[in-house]
Amino acid sequence: MEENQRDAAAAGSEAGEEALVGNVNKLMVTPPGYTGVPRKGHLIFDACFESGNLGRVDYISEFEFDLFIRPDTCNPRFRVWFNFTLENVRETQRVIFNIVNFSKTKSLYRDGMSPVVKSTSRPKWQRLPAKNVYYYRCPDHRRNYVMSFAFCFDREDDVYQFAYCYPYTYSRLQHYLDSLERKNLDYVQRELLGLSVQQRRLDLLTITNPALLSSEKEKRLVFLTARVHPGESPASFVCQGVIDFLVSQHPAAKVLRDHVIFKIVPMLNPDGVYLGNYRCSLMGFDLNRHWQEPSPWAHPTLHAVKQLIVQMSRERNVSLEFYIDVHAHSTMMNGFMYGNVFEEEERVQRQAVFPRLLCQNAPDFSFSSTSFNRDVVKAGTGRRFLGGLLDDTSYCYTLEVSFYSYMTAGSSTPVPYTEDTYMKLGRNVARTFLDYYKLNHLVDDSKPSSHMSSLDALPPARQGKRNVKNQDGEKVERRIHSIRGDF
């Protein structure tokens, strides 16, 4: 997310609680002074797993617990992402969890967002009902904002997992890329572009017709990156949606591969993702502020990507026309873009073409929320740095998608995003290049495609009816009951 972090700075400077440097590890929380045999209902908290984050648990009563997010490694300013499991629950046990040390005050929790939950017997992530989630200033915590949610456990043998948003881990990406590689598609090339500080893979995908790579004609190139901010997991679902479409047998995907080279780095900050950080790398750097002078030892993944982009921009017969960096936003709804400011009016108008086309193709994308700026705070971002480096035929964007929901045209009711609707936005981003390059006439519509519909529409009436809350905060999703049975 490209927002300013003044909230984080203020919260970091006033944080009085003891420093949290590690995750809880199978921590059983019992009443103070209790020395008896552990019982059912003495909750066991754990965040020592990939992308896990929970730094401390305080027992308030048998019905209430204060939870502290572990700050990003080597950087106490950022405390937003959480992801932890609970076991040893008692059937019908009702509890309230208070997350008490967020580093940001502005949050979509004010607008109805809720954490996600799954359990061993119900492995599909679901959002908690918004009526059971409260976001408020708490006098017991220096009037900081606290997010409280109520929950009732219903299956004693289940392990429950709660998270800020749908997790998308480094291992999940590796499994996805491995399965893609096993298909031996001649138009997909996977390369190891480099390694992170902790020696995790920095993968690069090249998706195009191989004949285009060897052609002497000018080559159009689109470069896309995601997960420079590790806690912004929706970015990975959007990125996978882009990849899924481009490698599919859809006639439009084949036309795109025949005319455009797509270079994709799906995870720019693999260490941060693995560690459960929200914004920083292992060493505490916000990588999206270091594009100007990335260090090969402190920011190796960023350094490798920048070197590649600079090299390609200098190649003969290569026109690097798009750079898109995918993020998630914690205070706004819908998908939208940030772009750069130019002096020439014609270039300003040309830069607005792609977002306008995407708005026509993706019902959840908002052109009215799209903005163009030259904020000095953003000078070290990929969008700003590459926008100044590349020539005037190149356009650099940050693509943002809400952590929570979207509203379609003519509707005032937010529809919560799911993993699938995030991926649909990615597929619509890929399709929009067909419109931008005016290649629609080359699509052979006579070939039926069972893989995807012609456009991934999001029917607002049907989805809204199933997923959204009403003005009184009543039930969010018919399958989600917070108290008994299914969540």
Buried (B, 14 or more C-beta within 10 A) or exposed (E): BBBEBEBBEBBBEEBEEEEBEEBBEEBEBBEEEEEEEEEEBBBBBBBBBBBBBBBBBEBEEBEBBBBBBBBBBEBBBBBBBBBBBBBBBBBEBBBBBBBBBBBBBEBBBEBBBBBBBBBEEBEEBBBBBBBBBBBEEBEEBEEBBBBBBBBBBBBBEBBBBBBBBBBBBBEBBBEBBEEBBEEEEEBBBBEEBBBBBEEBBBBBBBBBBEEBEEEEEEBBBBBBBBBBBBBBBBBBBBBBBBBBBBBBEBBBBBBBBBBBBBBBBBBBBBBBBBBBBBBBBBBBBBBBBBBEEBEEEBBBBBBBBBBBBEEBBEEEEBBBBBBBBBBBBBBBBBBBBBBBBBEEEEBBEBBBEBBBBBBEBBBBBBBEBBEBBEEEBBEBBBBBBBBEBBEEEBBBBBBBBBBBBBBBEEBEBBBBBBBEBBBBBBBBBBBBBBBBBEBEEBBEEEEEBEEBEEBBBBEBEEBBEEBBBEEEBEBBBEBBBBBEEBB
